[in-house]
Amino acid sequence: MRRRAVLTDVAVGLTSILAGCAGSADGRADEADSPATTDKTETPMTSDPTDEPDGNAGLVSGSLVPREECPKPGDATVQLEAESAAVRGCVVGRNGCTVPRLQDVTFDSETGVATVVVASFEERDENEACTEALVNLGYEAQVDTGGATLVGLKVVHDDVDGRRVVADVMR
């Protein structure tokens, strides 16, 4: 009687482990199983607009869209405009359940430098199993200063390799 209970527990555990292995040949989850490939995460962040004469300048916002392409894991490129910036990069996730997220966007109105923090976050249900391999998570982020002049941008990654500055672009 006890042997049946043990065998049932082993079968259920093995099934749960193998369920996390479903995916494409390159180790990534199928697009239908991965909501991160279609979701757009917007995280508005604000600085203190009282220093600006019109009240709207200095309001910083950011958004992040996950993307499949990820040619250089742990790297980021920046396209800097007068009042906005575009960042394309790649954070490294701990397992198949991690997704890129815009963790923080700040703007220093005195120096004109914005800082963008992109992190890899684990998203899984309580009983969901994940592949236990590192995954490259491409992203594209937009930063808008709300009219304030953008002089520079720092991109910080917070992933399995730790928290570090991966791009520091100045005009």
DSSP file with accessible surface (Angstrom, degrees, kcal/mol):
  #  RESIDUE AA STRUCTURE BP1 BP2  ACC     N-H-->O    O-->H-N    N-H-->O    O-->H-N    TCO  KAPPA ALPHA  PHI   PSI    X-CA   Y-CA   Z-CA
    1    1 A M     >        0   0  193      0, 0.0     4,-1.3     0, 0.0     3,-0.2   0.000 360.0 360.0 360.0 -44.9    0.0    0.0    0.0
    2    2 A R  H  >  +     0   0  185      1,-0.2     4,-2.1     2,-0.2     5,-0.2   0.854 360.0  60.2 -66.5 -32.9    2.8    2.5    0.9
    3    3 A R  H  > S+     0   0  197      1,-0.2     4,-2.6     2,-0.2    -1,-0.2   0.896 101.8  52.7 -64.5 -38.8    4.6    1.6   -2.3
    4    4 A R  H  > S+     0   0  186      2,-0.2     4,-2.5     1,-0.2    -1,-0.2   0.914 108.3  50.2 -62.5 -42.6    1.7    2.7   -4.5
    5    5 A A  H  X S+     0   0   42     -4,-1.3     4,-2.3     2,-0.2    -1,-0.2   0.919 112.0  47.6 -63.5 -42.3    1.6    6.1   -2.7
    6    6 A V  H  X S+     0   0   65     -4,-2.1     4,-2.4     2,-0.2    -2,-0.2   0.934 112.8  48.4 -65.0 -45.0    5.4    6.6   -3.3
    7    7 A L  H  X S+     0   0  109     -4,-2.6     4,-2.4     1,-0.2    -2,-0.2   0.898 110.9  51.1 -64.4 -37.0    5.1    5.6   -7.0
    8    8 A T  H  X S+     0   0   83     -4,-2.5     4,-2.4    -5,-0.2     5,-0.2   0.937 110.4  48.8 -64.9 -44.6    2.2    7.9   -7.5
    9    9 A D  H  X S+     0   0  112     -4,-2.3     4,-2.4     1,-0.2    -2,-0.2   0.906 111.7  49.5 -61.6 -41.0    4.1   10.8   -5.9
   10   10 A V  H  X S+     0   0   90     -4,-2.4     4,-2.7     2,-0.2     5,-0.2   0.925 111.0  49.6 -64.8 -43.0    7.1   10.1   -8.1
   11   11 A A  H  X S+     0   0   52     -4,-2.4     4,-2.2     2,-0.2    -2,-0.2   0.921 112.4  47.2 -63.9 -41.8    5.0    9.9  -11.3
   12   12 A V  H  X S+     0   0   88     -4,-2.4     4,-2.2     2,-0.2    -1,-0.2   0.932 113.7  48.0 -66.0 -43.7    3.3   13.3  -10.4
   13   13 A G  H  X S+     0   0   31     -4,-2.4     4,-2.2    -5,-0.2    -2,-0.2   0.918 111.8  49.2 -63.1 -42.7    6.7   14.9   -9.7
   14   14 A L  H  X S+     0   0   96     -4,-2.7     4,-2.5     1,-0.2     5,-0.2   0.917 110.1  51.4 -65.3 -39.8    8.2   13.6  -12.9
   15   15 A T  H  X S+     0   0   95     -4,-2.2     4,-1.7    -5,-0.2    -1,-0.2   0.917 110.0  49.9 -63.3 -41.6    5.3   14.8  -14.9
   16   16 A S  H  X S+     0   0   58     -4,-2.2     4,-0.8     2,-0.2   113,-0.2   0.901 111.4  48.5 -64.5 -40.4    5.6   18.3  -13.4
   17   17 A I  H >< S+     0   0  113     -4,-2.2     3,-0.8     1,-0.2     4,-0.3   0.935 112.5  47.4 -65.7 -45.6    9.3   18.5  -14.1
   18   18 A L  H >< S+     0   0  103     -4,-2.5     3,-1.4     1,-0.2     4,-0.3   0.792  99.1  69.6 -70.0 -23.6    8.9   17.4  -17.7
   19   19 A A  H >< S+     0   0   69     -4,-1.7     3,-1.0     1,-0.3    -1,-0.2   0.848  94.8  56.0 -63.6 -31.1    6.1   19.9  -18.3
   20   20 A G  T << S+     0   0   13     -4,-0.8   111,-0.4    -3,-0.8    -1,-0.3   0.608  94.6  68.9 -76.9  -9.0    8.6   22.7  -18.0
   21   21 A C  T <  S+     0   0   85     -3,-1.4     2,-0.2    -4,-0.3    -1,-0.2   0.523  70.2 112.6 -88.0  -6.0   10.7   21.2  -20.8
   22   22 A A    <   +     0   0   65     -3,-1.0     2,-0.3    -4,-0.3     8,-0.2  -0.500  46.2  95.8 -68.9 133.8    8.1   21.9  -23.5
   23   23 A G  S    S-     0   0   34     -2,-0.2     6,-0.2     6,-0.2     2,-0.1  -0.984  72.9 -50.1 170.7-171.5    9.4   24.5  -26.0
   24   24 A S    >   -     0   0   47      4,-2.9     3,-2.0    -2,-0.3     6,-0.0  -0.293  58.9 -96.9 -82.2 174.6   11.1   25.0  -29.3
   25   25 A A  T 3  S+     0   0  116      1,-0.3    -1,-0.1     2,-0.1     0, 0.0   0.770 120.7  60.8 -65.1 -25.5   14.3   23.4  -30.3
   26   26 A D  T 3  S-     0   0   87      2,-0.1    -1,-0.3     1,-0.1     3,-0.1   0.388 119.3-105.2 -87.2   7.2   16.4   26.4  -29.3
   27   27 A G  S <  S+     0   0   42     -3,-2.0     2,-0.2     1,-0.3    -2,-0.1   0.336  82.9 119.2  93.6  -9.0   15.3   26.1  -25.7
   28   28 A R  S    S-     0   0  109      1,-0.1    -4,-2.9    -5,-0.1    -1,-0.3  -0.638  70.9-101.5 -89.0 154.1   12.9   29.0  -25.6
   29   29 A A        -     0   0   47     -6,-0.2    -6,-0.2    -2,-0.2    -1,-0.1  -0.309  45.9 -92.9 -68.0 151.4    9.2   28.6  -24.9
   30   30 A D    >>  -     0   0   71     -8,-0.2     3,-1.0     1,-0.1     4,-0.8  -0.331  35.3-116.1 -60.6 149.8    6.8   28.5  -27.8
   31   31 A E  G >4 S+     0   0  127      1,-0.3     3,-0.7     2,-0.2     6,-0.2   0.858 115.8  57.9 -60.6 -32.7    5.4   32.0  -28.5
   32   32 A A  G 34 S+     0   0   99      1,-0.2    -1,-0.3     5,-0.1    -2,-0.0   0.838 110.1  44.3 -66.8 -29.0    1.9   30.8  -27.7
   33   33 A D  G <4 S+     0   0  103     -3,-1.0    -1,-0.2     1,-0.2    -2,-0.2   0.541 104.0  72.5 -88.3  -9.5    3.1   29.8  -24.2
   34   34 A S    X<  +     0   0   29     -4,-0.8     3,-1.4    -3,-0.7     4,-0.3  -0.818  51.6 179.2-115.0  96.2    5.1   33.0  -23.7
   35   35 A P  G >> S+     0   0   72      0, 0.0     4,-1.8     0, 0.0     3,-1.4   0.737  75.8  75.7 -66.7 -17.8    2.9   36.1  -23.0
   36   36 A A  G 34 S+     0   0   12      1,-0.3    -5,-0.1     2,-0.2    -2,-0.0   0.753  84.2  64.3 -66.7 -22.4    6.1   38.2  -22.7
   37   37 A T  G <4 S+     0   0   37     -3,-1.4    -1,-0.3    -6,-0.2    31,-0.1   0.715 115.9  27.4 -75.5 -17.3    6.6   38.2  -26.4
   38   38 A T  T <4 S+     0   0  111     -3,-1.4    -2,-0.2    -4,-0.3    -1,-0.2   0.585  99.0  98.4-116.9 -15.7    3.4   40.1  -27.0
   39   39 A D     <  -     0   0   80     -4,-1.8     2,-0.5     1,-0.0     0, 0.0  -0.460  58.0-149.6 -76.0 146.1    3.0   42.1  -23.8
   40   40 A K        -     0   0  122     -2,-0.1     2,-0.6    25,-0.1    25,-0.2  -0.974   9.7-155.9-114.4 120.7    4.0   45.7  -23.6
   41   41 A T  E     -A   64   0A  33     23,-2.1    23,-2.9    -2,-0.5     2,-0.5  -0.873  10.3-172.7-100.2 118.7    5.1   46.8  -20.1
   42   42 A E  E     +A   63   0A 125     -2,-0.6    21,-0.2    21,-0.2    -2,-0.0  -0.960   6.9 179.0-113.9 128.1    4.8   50.5  -19.5
   43   43 A T  E     -A   62   0A  34     19,-1.6    19,-0.7    -2,-0.5     2,-0.3  -0.886  13.7-157.0-127.4  95.2    6.2   51.9  -16.3
   44   44 A P  E     -A   61   0A 100      0, 0.0     2,-0.4     0, 0.0    17,-0.2  -0.606  13.9-176.6 -73.9 132.7    5.8   55.6  -15.9
   45   45 A M        -     0   0   43     15,-0.7     2,-0.4    -2,-0.3    15,-0.2  -0.959   7.0-155.4-124.8 147.5    8.3   57.2  -13.6
   46   46 A T        -     0   0  104     -2,-0.4     2,-0.2    13,-0.2    13,-0.1  -0.935   9.0-158.5-128.7 148.3    8.4   60.8  -12.6
   47   47 A S        -     0   0   23     11,-0.6    61,-0.1    -2,-0.4    13,-0.0  -0.566  53.1 -70.7-104.2-178.3   10.9   63.3  -11.3
   48   48 A D    >   -     0   0   91     -2,-0.2     3,-0.9     1,-0.2     4,-0.1  -0.608  44.7-171.9 -78.9 107.8   10.1   66.5   -9.5
   49   49 A P  G >   +     0   0   43      0, 0.0     3,-1.4     0, 0.0     6,-0.3   0.530  66.2  89.9 -79.8  -1.5    8.5   68.8  -12.1
   50   50 A T  G 3  S+     0   0  107      1,-0.3     8,-0.1     8,-0.1     6,-0.1   0.732  78.3  62.9 -69.9 -18.8    8.4   71.9   -9.7
   51   51 A D  G <  S+     0   0  102     -3,-0.9    -1,-0.3     6,-0.1     7,-0.1   0.657  91.4  81.4 -76.0 -15.4   11.9   72.9  -10.9
   52   52 A E  S X  S-     0   0   49     -3,-1.4     3,-0.7     5,-0.3    96,-0.0  -0.723  79.4-134.0 -96.8 143.4   10.6   73.5  -14.4
   53   53 A P  T 3  S+     0   0  131      0, 0.0    -1,-0.1     0, 0.0    -3,-0.0   0.851 102.3  42.5 -66.1 -35.4    8.8   76.6  -15.5
   54   54 A D  T 3  S-     0   0  109      1,-0.1    -4,-0.1    -5,-0.0    -2,-0.0   0.537 100.0-128.6 -93.4  -3.5    5.9   75.0  -17.4
   55   55 A G  S <  S+     0   0   36     -3,-0.7    -4,-0.1    -6,-0.3    -3,-0.1   0.177  96.1  69.2  83.3 -22.2    5.2   72.2  -14.9
   56   56 A N  S >  S+     0   0  114      2,-0.1     3,-1.4    -6,-0.1    92,-0.2   0.721  73.5  92.7 -99.1 -28.9    5.3   69.4  -17.5
   57   57 A A  T 3  S+     0   0    9      1,-0.2    -5,-0.3    90,-0.2    90,-0.2  -0.411  83.4  36.2 -65.6 144.4    9.0   69.4  -18.4
   58   58 A G  T 3  S+     0   0    0     87,-1.2     2,-0.7     1,-0.3   -11,-0.6   0.352  79.0 130.9  93.7  -6.8   11.1   67.0  -16.4
   59   59 A L    <   -     0   0   75     -3,-1.4     2,-0.4    87,-0.3    -1,-0.3  -0.721  43.1-162.2 -79.1 114.0    8.3   64.4  -16.3
   60   60 A V        +     0   0    1     -2,-0.7   -15,-0.7   -15,-0.2     2,-0.3  -0.824  13.4 175.2-105.2 139.1   10.1   61.2  -17.3
   61   61 A S  E     -AB  44 144A  48     83,-2.4    83,-2.5    -2,-0.4     2,-0.3  -0.958   5.4-171.2-137.0 158.4    8.4   58.1  -18.6
   62   62 A G  E     -AB  43 143A   7    -19,-0.7   -19,-1.6    -2,-0.3     2,-0.3  -0.985   5.9-170.6-148.0 155.8    9.6   54.8  -20.0
   63   63 A S  E     -AB  42 142A  18     79,-1.9    79,-2.3    -2,-0.3     2,-0.4  -0.980   7.8-154.9-144.3 156.2    8.3   51.7  -21.6
   64   64 A L  E     -AB  41 141A   0    -23,-2.9   -23,-2.1    -2,-0.3    77,-0.2  -0.999   4.7-170.1-136.4 137.0    9.7   48.3  -22.5
   65   65 A V  E     - B   0 140A  58     75,-2.6    75,-1.9    -2,-0.4   -25,-0.1  -0.993  23.7-131.2-125.7 120.9    8.8   45.7  -25.1
   66   66 A P  E     - B   0 139A  14      0, 0.0     2,-0.3     0, 0.0    73,-0.3  -0.383  28.5-170.6 -64.8 149.1   10.3   42.3  -25.1
   67   67 A R  E     - B   0 138A  47     71,-1.9    71,-0.7     2,-0.1   -29,-0.1  -0.981  29.5-130.3-141.8 156.2   11.7   41.1  -28.4
   68   68 A E  S    S+     0   0   75     -2,-0.3    70,-0.2   -31,-0.1     2,-0.1   0.885  81.5  88.9 -72.2 -41.9   13.1   37.8  -29.8
   69   69 A E        +     0   0  117      1,-0.1    70,-0.1    68,-0.1    -2,-0.1  -0.376  42.2 158.2 -67.1 132.1   16.3   39.1  -31.3
   70   70 A a        +     0   0   25     68,-0.1    -1,-0.1    -2,-0.1    20,-0.1  -0.494   2.6 163.4-153.4  73.3   19.2   39.1  -28.8
   71   71 A P  S    S+     0   0   96      0, 0.0    -1,-0.1     0, 0.0    19,-0.0   0.837  73.8  33.8 -70.3 -32.5   22.6   39.1  -30.6
   72   72 A K  S >  S-     0   0  136      3,-0.1     3,-1.8     0, 0.0    18,-0.2  -0.801  80.2-145.2-128.0  91.9   24.8   40.2  -27.7
   73   73 A P  T 3  S+     0   0   66      0, 0.0    18,-0.2     0, 0.0     3,-0.1  -0.267  86.6  17.5 -55.9 134.4   23.7   38.9  -24.2
   74   74 A G  T 3  S+     0   0   16     16,-2.2     2,-0.2     1,-0.3    17,-0.1   0.539 106.3 108.2  82.8   9.0   24.4   41.5  -21.5
   75   75 A D    <   -     0   0   58     -3,-1.8    15,-1.9    15,-0.3     2,-0.3  -0.752  44.7-169.8-117.9 161.8   24.8   44.4  -23.9
   76   76 A A  E     -C   89   0A   9     90,-0.4     2,-0.3    -2,-0.2    13,-0.3  -0.992   8.5-154.8-149.6 146.1   22.8   47.5  -24.8
   77   77 A T  E     -C   88   0A  87     11,-3.0    11,-2.2    -2,-0.3     2,-0.4  -0.935  13.8-151.5-119.7 149.1   22.8   50.1  -27.5
   78   78 A V  E     -C   87   0A  31     -2,-0.3     2,-0.6     9,-0.2     9,-0.2  -0.959  12.5-163.8-126.5 134.9   21.4   53.6  -27.2
   79   79 A Q  E     -C   86   0A 123      7,-2.8     7,-2.2    -2,-0.4     2,-0.5  -0.962  23.1-158.2-114.2 109.9   20.0   56.1  -29.7
   80   80 A L  E     +C   85   0A  30     -2,-0.6     5,-0.2     5,-0.2     2,-0.2  -0.775  14.4 176.4 -98.4 126.1   19.9   59.5  -28.0
   81   81 A E        -     0   0   92      3,-2.9    69,-0.2    -2,-0.5    -2,-0.0  -0.589  47.5 -90.9-112.3-178.1   17.6   62.3  -29.2
   82   82 A A  S    S+     0   0   57     -2,-0.2    68,-3.5     1,-0.2     3,-0.1   0.884 120.0   6.4 -64.4 -40.9   17.0   65.8  -27.7
   83   83 A E  S    S+     0   0   92     66,-0.2    62,-2.7     1,-0.0    63,-0.4   0.272 130.7  35.4-127.9   9.3   14.1   64.8  -25.4
   84   84 A S  E     - D   0 144A  38     60,-0.2    -3,-2.9    66,-0.1     2,-0.3  -0.954  57.1-154.7-153.9 170.8   14.0   61.0  -25.7
   85   85 A A  E     -CD  80 143A   1     58,-2.1    58,-2.5    -2,-0.3     2,-0.4  -0.990   8.2-146.4-151.2 151.0   16.1   57.9  -26.2
   86   86 A A  E     -CD  79 142A  21     -7,-2.2    -7,-2.8    -2,-0.3     2,-0.4  -0.970  16.0-166.8-118.8 135.7   15.7   54.3  -27.5
   87   87 A V  E     -CD  78 141A   0     54,-2.9    54,-2.9    -2,-0.4     2,-0.4  -0.985   7.1-172.9-124.4 131.9   17.5   51.4  -26.0
   88   88 A R  E     +CD  77 140A 104    -11,-2.2   -11,-3.0    -2,-0.4     2,-0.3  -0.994  29.6 135.2-120.8 129.1   17.9   47.9  -27.5
   89   89 A G  E     -CD  76 139A   6     50,-2.0    50,-2.2    -2,-0.4     2,-0.3  -0.876  44.7-120.7-157.1-170.8   19.5   45.3  -25.3
   90   90 A a  E     - D   0 138A   2    -15,-1.9   -16,-2.2    -2,-0.3   -15,-0.3  -0.922  16.6-170.0-151.4 114.0   19.7   41.9  -23.9
   91   91 A V  E     - D   0 137A   0     46,-2.0    46,-3.2    -2,-0.3     2,-0.5  -0.680  26.4-121.3 -96.8 161.5   19.5   40.8  -20.2
   92   92 A V  E     - D   0 136A  11     -2,-0.3    68,-1.6    44,-0.2     2,-0.3  -0.915  23.1-148.9-110.0 125.4   20.2   37.2  -19.2
   93   93 A G  E     - D   0 135A   0     42,-3.5    42,-1.8    -2,-0.5    66,-0.1  -0.638  15.8-132.1 -94.3 151.6   17.5   35.2  -17.3
   94   94 A R  S    S-     0   0  154     -2,-0.3     2,-0.3    40,-0.2    -1,-0.1   0.793  83.2 -10.6 -69.4 -32.3   18.1   32.5  -14.7
   95   95 A N  S >  S-     0   0    3     37,-0.1     3,-1.7    40,-0.1    37,-0.2  -0.906  86.2 -74.8-156.8-177.7   15.6   30.1  -16.3
   96   96 A G  T 3  S+     0   0   34     35,-2.0   -67,-0.2     1,-0.3    36,-0.1   0.534 120.0  62.0 -68.2  -6.2   12.9   29.7  -18.9
   97   97 A b  T 3  S+     0   0   11     34,-0.3    26,-3.2    31,-0.0    -1,-0.3   0.329  80.9 105.6-100.5   6.6   10.3   31.6  -16.7
   98   98 A T  E <   -E  122   0B  11     -3,-1.7    24,-0.3    24,-0.3    -5,-0.1  -0.632  45.2-175.5 -91.6 149.3   12.2   34.9  -16.7
   99   99 A V  E     -E  121   0B  15     22,-2.7    22,-2.9    -2,-0.3     2,-0.2  -0.947  31.1-103.0-135.3 153.3   11.2   37.9  -18.6
  100  100 A P  E     -E  120   0B   5      0, 0.0     2,-0.3     0, 0.0    20,-0.2  -0.591  41.8-176.3 -77.8 142.0   12.8   41.4  -19.1
  101  101 A R  E     -E  119   0B  77     18,-2.6    18,-2.6    -2,-0.2     2,-0.9  -0.998  33.9-119.4-138.4 145.9   11.2   44.2  -17.1
  102  102 A L  E     +E  118   0B   9     -2,-0.3    16,-0.2    16,-0.2     3,-0.1  -0.736  35.4 178.1 -80.7 106.0   11.7   47.9  -16.9
  103  103 A Q  E     -     0   0B  73     14,-2.4     2,-0.3    -2,-0.9    -1,-0.2   0.867  57.9  -7.2 -82.8 -37.6   12.6   48.2  -13.2
  104  104 A D  E     -E  117   0B  59     13,-1.5    13,-2.9     2,-0.0     2,-0.4  -0.987  47.1-167.7-160.8 145.9   13.3   51.9  -12.9
  105  105 A V  E     +E  116   0B   2     -2,-0.3     2,-0.3    11,-0.2    11,-0.2  -0.982  19.7 172.5-135.7 123.9   13.6   55.1  -14.9
  106  106 A T  E     -E  115   0B  60      9,-2.4     9,-2.5    -2,-0.4     2,-0.4  -0.941  15.7-159.2-130.0 156.4   15.0   58.3  -13.3
  107  107 A F  E     -E  114   0B  16     -2,-0.3     2,-0.8     7,-0.2     7,-0.2  -0.988   9.6-150.9-137.8 125.2   16.0   61.7  -14.7
  108  108 A D  E  >> -E  113   0B  73      5,-2.5     4,-2.7    -2,-0.4     5,-0.8  -0.848   8.6-165.3 -94.5 106.6   18.3   64.2  -13.0
  109  109 A S  T  45S+     0   0   40     -2,-0.8    -1,-0.2     1,-0.2    40,-0.1   0.748  84.7  57.8 -68.3 -21.7   17.1   67.6  -14.2
  110  110 A E  T  45S+     0   0  175      1,-0.1    -1,-0.2     3,-0.1    -2,-0.0   0.904 120.8  24.6 -73.3 -41.8   20.3   69.3  -13.0
  111  111 A T  T  45S-     0   0   75     -3,-0.2    -2,-0.2     2,-0.2    -1,-0.1   0.662  98.1-128.9 -96.9 -18.9   22.6   67.1  -15.2
  112  112 A G  T  <5 +     0   0    5     -4,-2.7    39,-2.9     1,-0.3    40,-1.7   0.687  62.7 135.7  77.2  19.9   20.2   66.1  -17.9
  113  113 A V  E   < -Ef 108 152B  20     -5,-0.8    -5,-2.5    38,-0.2     2,-0.3  -0.870  38.6-160.1-108.1 130.2   21.1   62.5  -17.5
  114  114 A A  E     -Ef 107 153B   0     38,-2.3    40,-2.5    -2,-0.5     2,-0.4  -0.778   4.2-152.4-102.5 150.8   18.5   59.7  -17.4
  115  115 A T  E     -Ef 106 154B  38     -9,-2.5    -9,-2.4    -2,-0.3     2,-0.5  -0.995   6.8-166.6-125.3 130.6   19.1   56.2  -15.9
  116  116 A V  E     -Ef 105 155B   0     38,-2.7    40,-3.2    -2,-0.4     2,-0.5  -0.967   2.9-162.4-117.5 127.5   17.2   53.1  -17.1
  117  117 A V  E     -Ef 104 156B   2    -13,-2.9   -14,-2.4    -2,-0.5   -13,-1.5  -0.959   7.0-174.5-112.8 119.1   17.3   49.9  -15.1
  118  118 A V  E     -Ef 102 157B   0     38,-2.8    40,-2.3    -2,-0.5     2,-0.3  -0.954  10.2-179.3-113.3 129.8   16.3   46.7  -16.9
  119  119 A A  E     -Ef 101 158B   3    -18,-2.6   -18,-2.6    -2,-0.5     2,-0.6  -0.852  30.2-119.9-126.2 159.9   16.1   43.5  -14.9
  120  120 A S  E     -E  100   0B  25     38,-1.8     2,-0.4    -2,-0.3   -28,-0.1  -0.907  35.1-170.4 -99.8 124.5   15.2   39.9  -15.5
  121  121 A F  E     -E   99   0B  79    -22,-2.9   -22,-2.7    -2,-0.6     2,-0.5  -0.926  21.7-124.2-116.8 143.9   12.2   38.8  -13.4
  122  122 A E  E     -E   98   0B  86     -2,-0.4     2,-0.5   -24,-0.3   -24,-0.3  -0.745  25.9-174.7 -88.7 125.7   10.9   35.3  -12.9
  123  123 A E        +     0   0   71    -26,-3.2     2,-0.3    -2,-0.5    -2,-0.0  -0.964  24.3 134.2-121.2 110.2    7.2   34.9  -13.7
  124  124 A R        -     0   0   98     -2,-0.5     2,-0.1     6,-0.0     6,-0.0  -0.992  50.7-111.1-153.6 153.2    5.7   31.6  -12.9
  125  125 A D    >   -     0   0  123     -2,-0.3     3,-1.3     4,-0.1    -2,-0.0  -0.340  46.0 -97.3 -75.2 166.7    2.6   30.1  -11.4
  126  126 A E  T 3  S+     0   0  184      1,-0.3    -1,-0.1    -2,-0.1     0, 0.0   0.875 123.0  29.1 -55.1 -43.7    2.9   28.3   -8.1
  127  127 A N  T 3  S+     0   0  139      2,-0.1     2,-0.3     0, 0.0    -1,-0.3   0.251  92.4 122.1-103.8  13.1    3.1   24.8   -9.6
  128  128 A E    <   -     0   0   81     -3,-1.3     2,-0.3  -109,-0.0  -111,-0.1  -0.604  50.4-147.9 -81.5 133.2    4.8   25.8  -12.9
  129  129 A A        -     0   0   29     -2,-0.3     2,-0.3  -113,-0.2    -4,-0.1  -0.740  13.3-158.0 -97.2 148.0    8.1   24.1  -13.8
  130  130 A b        -     0   0   13     -2,-0.3  -110,-0.2  -109,-0.1  -109,-0.1  -0.912  27.2 -97.0-125.3 153.4   10.7   26.1  -15.8
  131  131 A T        -     0   0   34   -111,-0.4   -35,-2.0    -2,-0.3     2,-0.6  -0.414  32.8-136.0 -63.4 143.2   13.6   25.0  -17.9
  132  132 A E        +     0   0  149    -37,-0.2     2,-0.3   -36,-0.1   -37,-0.1  -0.394  67.6 101.8-102.8  55.7   16.8   25.3  -15.9
  133  133 A A  S    S-     0   0   54     -2,-0.6     2,-0.1  -106,-0.1    -2,-0.1  -0.977  79.2 -98.7-134.7 148.9   19.0   27.0  -18.5
  134  134 A L        -     0   0  115     -2,-0.3     2,-0.4   -39,-0.1   -40,-0.2  -0.411  41.1-157.9 -63.8 142.0   20.1   30.6  -18.9
  135  135 A V  E     - D   0  93A  19    -42,-1.8   -42,-3.5   -40,-0.2     2,-0.5  -0.965  15.0-129.9-127.3 141.3   18.0   32.4  -21.4
  136  136 A N  E     - D   0  92A  76     -2,-0.4     2,-0.7   -44,-0.2   -44,-0.2  -0.809  23.1-161.6 -89.6 125.3   18.8   35.6  -23.4
  137  137 A L  E     - D   0  91A  23    -46,-3.2   -46,-2.0    -2,-0.5   -69,-0.1  -0.872   3.4-158.8-116.7  98.6   16.0   38.1  -23.1
  138  138 A G  E     +BD  67  90A   3     -2,-0.7   -71,-1.9   -71,-0.7     2,-0.3  -0.408  16.9 174.2 -73.5 151.6   16.0   40.8  -25.8
  139  139 A Y  E     -BD  66  89A   0    -50,-2.2   -50,-2.0   -73,-0.3     2,-0.4  -0.982  27.0-149.5-152.3 161.2   14.2   44.1  -25.1
  140  140 A E  E     -BD  65  88A  68    -75,-1.9   -75,-2.6    -2,-0.3     2,-0.3  -0.985  22.2-171.1-133.8 123.9   13.5   47.5  -26.6
  141  141 A A  E     -BD  64  87A   1    -54,-2.9   -54,-2.9    -2,-0.4     2,-0.4  -0.897   9.5-156.7-119.3 147.3   12.9   50.4  -24.2
  142  142 A Q  E     -BD  63  86A  82    -79,-2.3   -79,-1.9    -2,-0.3     2,-0.4  -0.966   6.0-167.5-120.0 139.2   11.8   54.0  -24.8
  143  143 A V  E     -BD  62  85A   2    -58,-2.5   -58,-2.1    -2,-0.4     2,-0.4  -0.993   3.1-174.1-126.8 133.8   12.5   56.9  -22.5
  144  144 A D  E     -BD  61  84A  74    -83,-2.5   -83,-2.4    -2,-0.4   -60,-0.2  -0.997  14.8-161.2-130.1 128.4   10.8   60.3  -22.8
  145  145 A T    >   -     0   0    0    -62,-2.7   -87,-1.2    -2,-0.4     3,-1.0   0.402  40.5-119.0 -90.9   2.5   11.8   63.3  -20.7
  146  146 A G  T 3  S-     0   0   30    -63,-0.4   -87,-0.3     1,-0.2     3,-0.1   0.845  80.3 -37.6  67.2  32.3    8.5   65.3  -21.2
  147  147 A G  T 3  S+     0   0   33      1,-0.4    -1,-0.2   -64,-0.3   -90,-0.2   0.189 106.5 122.9 106.1 -17.8   10.2   68.2  -22.9
  148  148 A A  S <  S-     0   0   11     -3,-1.0    -1,-0.4   -92,-0.2     2,-0.3  -0.500  71.8-100.5 -76.4 148.2   13.4   68.5  -20.8
  149  149 A T        -     0   0   95     -2,-0.2     2,-0.7   -40,-0.1   -66,-0.2  -0.536  30.2-144.3 -73.2 129.0   16.7   68.3  -22.7
  150  150 A L        +     0   0    0    -68,-3.5   -37,-0.2    -2,-0.3   -66,-0.1  -0.853  25.5 169.8 -97.2 112.9   18.3   64.8  -22.5
  151  151 A V        -     0   0   52    -39,-2.9    20,-2.1    -2,-0.7     2,-0.3   0.778  63.9  -4.0 -93.4 -32.4   22.1   65.2  -22.3
  152  152 A G  E     -fG 113 170B   0    -40,-1.7   -38,-2.3    18,-0.2     2,-0.4  -0.975  54.5-147.1-157.5 166.2   23.0   61.5  -21.5
  153  153 A L  E     -fG 114 169B   0     16,-2.6    16,-2.7    -2,-0.3     2,-0.4  -0.987   4.3-161.4-144.6 131.4   21.6   58.1  -20.7
  154  154 A K  E     -fG 115 168B  80    -40,-2.5   -38,-2.7    -2,-0.4     2,-0.5  -0.942   9.2-156.8-109.0 134.7   22.9   55.3  -18.5
  155  155 A V  E     -fG 116 167B   0     12,-2.9    11,-2.8    -2,-0.4    12,-1.4  -0.960   9.8-169.8-113.0 124.4   21.6   51.7  -19.0
  156  156 A V  E     -fG 117 165B  14    -40,-3.2   -38,-2.8    -2,-0.5     2,-0.4  -0.950   6.8-155.8-114.9 131.2   21.9   49.4  -16.0
  157  157 A H  E     -fG 118 164B   0      7,-2.5     7,-2.2    -2,-0.4     2,-0.5  -0.901   6.5-171.1-104.3 137.6   21.2   45.6  -16.2
  158  158 A D  E     +fG 119 163B  48    -40,-2.3   -38,-1.8    -2,-0.4     5,-0.2  -0.890  41.7 112.2-126.6  94.8   20.2   43.7  -13.2
  159  159 A D  E >  S- G   0 162B  13      3,-1.4     3,-2.3    -2,-0.5   -66,-0.1  -0.596  84.1 -49.1-144.0-156.8   20.2   40.0  -14.1
  160  160 A V  T 3  S+     0   0   40    -68,-1.6     3,-0.1     1,-0.3   -67,-0.1   0.737 130.9  57.6 -63.1 -21.5   22.1   36.8  -13.4
  161  161 A D  T 3  S-     0   0  102      1,-0.3    -1,-0.3   -69,-0.2     2,-0.1   0.349 117.1-111.0 -88.3   5.0   25.4   38.6  -14.0
  162  162 A G  E <   -G  159   0B  32     -3,-2.3    -3,-1.4     2,-0.0     2,-0.6  -0.362  48.3 -44.7  96.2-175.8   24.6   41.1  -11.2
  163  163 A R  E    S+G  158   0B 143     -5,-0.2     2,-0.3    -2,-0.1    -5,-0.2  -0.844  73.3 145.3 -97.2 123.4   23.8   44.8  -11.4
  164  164 A R  E     -G  157   0B  70     -7,-2.2    -7,-2.5    -2,-0.6     2,-0.5  -0.990  52.9-103.3-155.9 154.7   26.1   46.8  -13.7
  165  165 A V  E     +G  156   0B  82     -2,-0.3    -9,-0.3    -9,-0.2     3,-0.1  -0.724  34.1 174.4 -80.7 124.0   26.2   49.7  -16.1
  166  166 A V  E     +     0   0B  31    -11,-2.8   -90,-0.4    -2,-0.5     2,-0.3   0.571  66.9  22.4-108.2 -14.4   26.2   48.4  -19.6
  167  167 A A  E     +G  155   0B  14    -12,-1.4   -12,-2.9   -92,-0.1    -1,-0.3  -0.970  52.6 178.4-152.3 138.9   25.9   51.6  -21.6
  168  168 A D  E     +G  154   0B  92     -2,-0.3     2,-0.5   -14,-0.2   -14,-0.2  -0.842  16.6 178.6-141.9  97.4   26.8   55.2  -20.7
  169  169 A V  E     +G  153   0B  50    -16,-2.7   -16,-2.6    -2,-0.3     2,-0.3  -0.889   3.3 178.8-111.7 131.2   26.1   57.6  -23.5
  170  170 A M  E      G  152   0B 106     -2,-0.5   -18,-0.2   -18,-0.2   -90,-0.1  -0.927 360.0 360.0-125.6 152.7   26.6   61.4  -23.4
  171  171 A R              0   0  154    -20,-2.1   -20,-0.0    -2,-0.3   -19,-0.0  -0.563 360.0 360.0 -79.2 360.0   26.1   64.1  -26.1
